[in-house]
Amino acid sequence: MPIKDYIISTLNLEPDDIETFDVLRKDNTFYTHLTIKDHHPCCPVCGASAKSKGFIDFTFQTMPVNSFAHYVIWHRRRYICKDPDCHYAFREENRFTPGSLHSSYSLMNQIAKDLHNLHFTYKDIALKNNVSMTRIEVYADSFLNVPRLQLPDNIGIDELCSDMAKYGNAYLCVMVDNNGRDLFEILPSRTKHELLKYFEEIPVEERNKVKYVTMDLWDPYRDVARRRLPNCLVCADGFHVIEELSRCFSRLRVDIMNQYDHGTSNYYLLKTWHGLLETDKYNLDNEPRYNGFYKTKLNYRDLYELIRKVNPDLTKAYEVKEMYRDFNKNATTENCSKWYDQVVDAFIEADLPCYRTFIAMIQNWHQEILNSFQRPYNDRKESNALAENINGSLREAITVSRGLSNFDRFRARSIYSLNKHLTYTITDNLKSNKRKLKERGQYKKTSIDAKITDSDDTEPLKD
């Protein structure tokens, strides 16, 4: 019988262990009545033989059957020691659940595995396993214990906007192991004070082993790294530099576009084909296609040449932008310093107002930008790509759950899910990390409450 074989396997039993086995279904719930063969155990106190003293039913929930809830009514033997000086009473060994809990090992194991998938909300896991969401939260708090992990030698720091942030801040701080490719810490705030406090509590010997720290262009991260991680090289993420550069160029392009009337060729080019100057996704030498605006066949290179002729400032801005992108993509540890100086000189010589903030930024982060061209691991340039990728997974988990508010629970589950070195521990020592909300103070009646109370003594209305 397939259902019987499935149930026996989920209970980790052998067919020879079973004395009686009956499966019943009532509505949408399965009930299994089970008796195990008597193995004649000895007294756990004195070691003497024991005799059976009847049965006591122990009910527990186990893995669903065909997506329906499944309960096992185990007719558990009771024993009493035969030694007249002992007479110790005990029960048959429980091989199905931890301690006195009423969920089987197999069910708890499945719940712990489901918690590893951040695409599942607590409600999804509860519905899948036919248990309450409160029980899922308690199991998560009890099975997933994530202490502070040891600092890796290559840290990536980024932030995540969330309502779970504490201390008047709007961002969580996310830290990853760039070499091990794991998430290793989430802090409730990215403020400089909290980061300094976090690293201060870590032994100096451990902090001195950190060699690299990658980050976006946020000054407090750099200040904290310099003060608390003295032996590290701070590396600015190249993606954020390119992002700021592209933003400056786009502002100039929009300003120039707005100088032309709707329907003109220059407006059309800057509005419709700006991607030719801002992305690399176009094959410029494609087959010509009919263009409805120009009433002729044009390929992307034709449009590219037309848009470069719209405005000399736009052309100059495009050329220096591409110069920096080429530097960011192809520079090496050996030639990056000289190449960087040439690029900065080109931006200064161009003297475009749209790039003034960008020039100040790359001069401020000069050494950190050059440090990012180090390739200490797997010939991979230092960047914050892993932190951004893990941030995407964390945002998705928050979005799927339609928002989260319990930081401790979010931190434990996220690190458990995104760190391959962590696992879970099934235990009967349950706990809950439920948030402690502000207790309600002494209730005082308002004037409206008093009027409602007094109205009970008024006479009913007459017709």
N, C-alpha and C positions, 0 to 999 in steps of 0.2 A: 504494500500500500504506500504510494508516494508520500502522502501527508504524514503517515506514521514515521517513515524513514527520515523525512525532513525534520520532524519534531525531535526524534531521537538524536539526530546529528547536532541540532542546536543546543541540546541539553548535555552534549558531550558524554553520551552513554553508549554502551554496547548492548546489542539485543540480549545477550546472556545475562545482563545485569537486571533485567526487568522481570518482575513477577506478574503484575497486572498492568494493563495499558488500555484505556478506553478514551476515545475522542468523541465529543459531542459538540453540536453547533446549536446555539440559540440566538436567533436574529442574526446580528452581525458580529458575534463573538464566539470564539472557539474555547472549549473547556476540555482539558485533558486530565483524567484521573489516573494517577500513577502510584505504583507501589514497587519498591526496590527489594530485591531478594535479600534475605537475612544473611549477613556475613558474620554473625556471632561475635561482636566486638568484646574486648575486655574492658574492665572498669578503668577509666582514665585516672582514678585516684590510687587504688591499691594494686591494680593489675590482675585481679581475680576475674573469673568468668562472670558473665552476666546473663540474665534471662529476659525475654521480651515481656513487656507489661502493657500490651495493647498499642493503639495508634492515636496520633493527634494530627489533625489536618493542618498543613502549612500551604497557603496559597501565595503564588507569586506570578508576576507577569513576565513573559518571555517574548521571543521574536514573533512578529505578526505572521499569520498564515493567510496567504492570498490577500494581503493588505488589511486583514481583519485582526482585531485585538485577540490576543491568545493568553489564557490563564491556565496555569498548571495547579491542580489540587493534589498535592503530594501527601499521601497517607504515610506519615513519618512515624517510624517505630519509637516506642519508649522502652528503656531498659532500666533494670535495677540490679545492683551488684548482689551476687549470691553469698558473699562473705557476710556472716551475721554481725561482725563488728563494724562493717562499712555501710552496707545498704545504700550506697550512693545511687541516686536516680539521674539518668542522663538520656539524651535523645540521639537518634541516628545522625551520623555525620552529615552536615549540609554541604553538598558538592555543587549546588545550583546557584546560590546567591552569596554575596559577601555579608557575613554577620547575620543580622536579623532583618536586612532589607528585603523588600518584596519585588525586586527586579533581578532577573537572571544575569549572569556574567555575559552571556551572549548579547542580550539586549543593551547592557551598559557599554559593551565593546563597540556595538554598532553605533550607538549614540556618540561615543567619543570619536569614532571615525567620521561621522557626519559633521561633527563640529570642526573638523579639519578643512572642510569645504566652505569657504567664505561666501559662496553663492547661495548657501542655505541659511535662511533666517532661523531663529529659535522656533518660530511658529511652524516653519516648514519641517524641521526635524521632529517637532512634537506630533504633527499630523502624520508624518511618514511612519513613526513608530508607535502611534496610538497611545501617547502619554500626554500629560499636561505640560504646558509651556513652563510653568513654575518648576516642575521637576527637571526639565532640561536645563534651566538656569542654575539650579542647585547642583546638578551633576557637573556642569561646566565649571562652576566655582570650586568644586571639590576635586575634580580630576585634573584640571589644568593649573598646575602650579609653576609659575614662571618667575624665578628670582632674577636679580640683576646678573646679566651674563658678562663674561670677561670681555674687556675692550679688544677688538681686533686691531691689527696693525695698519689697516687701511679703512678709514671711516668715511661714510658719506652722510651728510646732514641736510635735511630738507624739512619743510613745514607742511602741515595739513590743516586747512580751515575747517573748524568743527565747533559745534556748540558744547562739546565736552571739555574744551579748553578751560583752564582754571586761572585764578589770580588775575582776573580782569583782562585776560588776553583772548584773542580770537583764533589762535593757531596752536596746534599740537606740534611737538618736535619729533621727527622721525629719524632714526639713525640706522644705517645699514652697514653690513660688512661687504665692502666692494670686492674683496678677494674671495671670500667664502660664498658670496652671492646670497646672503641671508639678511633678514630683518633681525636686529638684536635688541632694540629698545624703542619705546615710545614714551615721551615725557608729556605731562599735562600742560606745558607752556613752553614757548620758545624764547621767553624773555632772557636777557643777559643774566639777570640775577639768578634765575632758576637753573640755567646751564652752568654757571659758575659753582653753584651749590652742589649740583649733581656730580661734577667732576672732582670737586674738592673732597667729597666723601670716598673717592676711589684712591687706593694706595698709590703713592708717588711712583713706586717701582713699576706698577702696571701702566700708569699713564706715560711713563718714559718710553715704553715699547711701541707706542703709536708712531708710525712713520709718515703717513699721509692722511690728510683730511680734505675731502672735496666738498664744495658748497656752492650755493648760488651767490649772487652779489649782495649779500646782506652783511653790513659791517659788524654787528654784534657776534655773529658766528666766528668771524676772523679774530676779533678781540679775545673771545673765549679760548679759541685754539692756541693763540699765542701765549696766553697767561697760564693755561692749565695743561697744555700738551707741548712742552718746550722743545721736544726733539722731532716734531712733525713738520712736513712741508705742506703749507696751505695751498690748495689748488682751486682756482676759479673754474666753474663749469663753463665750457666753451659754448654750449647751447644757449645759455642765458645771455652771453655776450652777443651772439648772433641774433637772438630774439630782440634785444634792445636796438641793435643796428637796423634790423628790418623795420622795427616800429618807427624809428626816426626817418627812414627812407619813405615809408608809407605816408607819414604826415606831410612830407614835402610833395609827394605825388598827388595827394588829395588837394592840397593848397593850390597847386598849379592847375589841376583839373577844374577847380571851382572858378578859375579865372576865365574859362571859356563857356560859351552858351551851349545849352542842350541842343543836340543835333549837329554840332560841328564835328569835323573829323578828329580834331585833337581831343575833344571831350569823349568821343566814341572810343578812341584808342586807349585813353587813360582809364576809362570806366570799364571797358569790356576786356581789354587785353593786357592789363597791368601784371597779370601772372607771368607774362613773358620776361618781365624785369625782376620779379620777386621770387620765382620758383624755378626748379630745374626739371619739371615734369614734362616739358614740351620737347619734342624732336623737331628742331628748327628746319630740317631738310625733308620734311614730309611731302607727300604728294599735294600739289595745289588743290584747293577747294574753292567753290564759288562763294564769294563774300557778298552778302546782300547789300551792305552799306556802300561798298565801292563798285558794285555791279561788275565784278570780274573775278577771275580765279587768282587766289593768293595762297601761298604757304606761310608757315609760322615765321620763317626768316624774313619774308617780305614785310609782315606786320611788325616784327622786331626792329627792322631798320627804320620803318616809319615812326614808331613810337620813340625811338632814340633821337629823332630830329625835332620833337615837339618843343623842347626847351633846353637851352644849354646847361642850366643849373641841374636839371634832371639828369642829363647825360653825365655831367661831372660827378654827381652824387652816386649814380649807378656804377661808374667806373671804380671809385674808391671803395664802394661797398663790395664789389666783386673782388677787389684786391685783398680786402680783409678776409673774405670767405675763402679765398685761395690759400692765404696764410694759415687760417684755422684748420683747413683740411690737409694741407701737404707739408707744413713745417715739421721739423724734427727737433730732437733735443739739442743737436749740434748747431743748427742754423737758425733756431727760432728767435734768439735774441737780436741778431743783426737784421733779420727779416722784419721783426716787430718794429724796430726803429724806423725802417724804411716806410712801413705802412703808416705809422703815426705821423711822420713827416709829410706824407701825401695828404692825409686828412687835414693837417694844419695848413698846408699850402692851398688846398681847395677852398678853405675859408668859407664854408657853408654854415649859416646859422642853425640849420636843422641838426648838425652833427656836434654842436658845442658841448652838449651834455654827454654825448657819447665819448668825445675826446677826453673830457674830464674823468669819465668813468674808467676808461682803459688806462689812463695815466695813474689813477688812484690804485688800480688793481694790477699794475704792471708786473710785479714779481709773481703774483699768484697766477696770472695768465701764462707766464712762461713756465711755471712749475707744472701746469696741466699737461705739458708735452712730455713729461716723464712717462716711461712705459715699464714699470717694475714688474708687472704680472701679465703673462701671456701676450706680450707685445701689444697690450691694450692701453690706449691713451687714458689718462686720469680724467674722469668726468663724473657727473651726478646722474648718469643714465639709470643706474640700478635704483637709486632713491626715487626718481621720478616714476619708474615702472612700478615699484612697490606702492608708492602713493596712489597710483591708478587703481591698484587692487583694493586698497583701503577705502578709497572714495566709492568704489563699486559696492563694497560691503555695506557702507553707510547708506548708499542710495537704495540698495535692495531692501534694506531694513526700514526704509523711510525715516531715517534718522535714528541716532542712538544717543543715550544720555548717561550711561554708566561707564565711566572711563576705565575703571579697574577691570571690568569684565571685557571691555573692548581690547584693552592692551593684552591681557592674557590670551585671549582667543587668537588675536592677530599674530602675535609672536609664535604661538604654537602652530599656526597654519603656515606661516611664511619663514619658518626656520627648520630646516631638515634635521637638525640635531636634537630637537625636543620631541618628547613623546608624552603620553598621558599615564596616569596611575589610577587604577580603579580601587576605591577604598570605601569602607562603610562609615568612615568618619566624615560625615557630610557637614558642609558649611554654606553660608550664603553671603555674597558680597552685595547684597541689596543696599542701595543708597539709603543713608539715614536722613530722612527729611526733617524739616523743622517741626518740632512738636507744636501742637495747637495750644494756644494760651487759654486762660480762663475766659469762658464765654460770657459776654455781657449783652443783655437785651437792648435792642435799639428801640426807638420810639415806635417804629412800625410793629415790632414784635409785641410790644406792650399793648398796642391797639388791638392786635389780633387776639391776644389773650383776654382782654377786657370784653371783646365782642361776644365771647361765649356766654356772658351773663346778660346780654341784651335780649329784649323780647322779639319774637319772630314778627316779620312784616305781615300786616293784614291786607287782605284783598280790598 
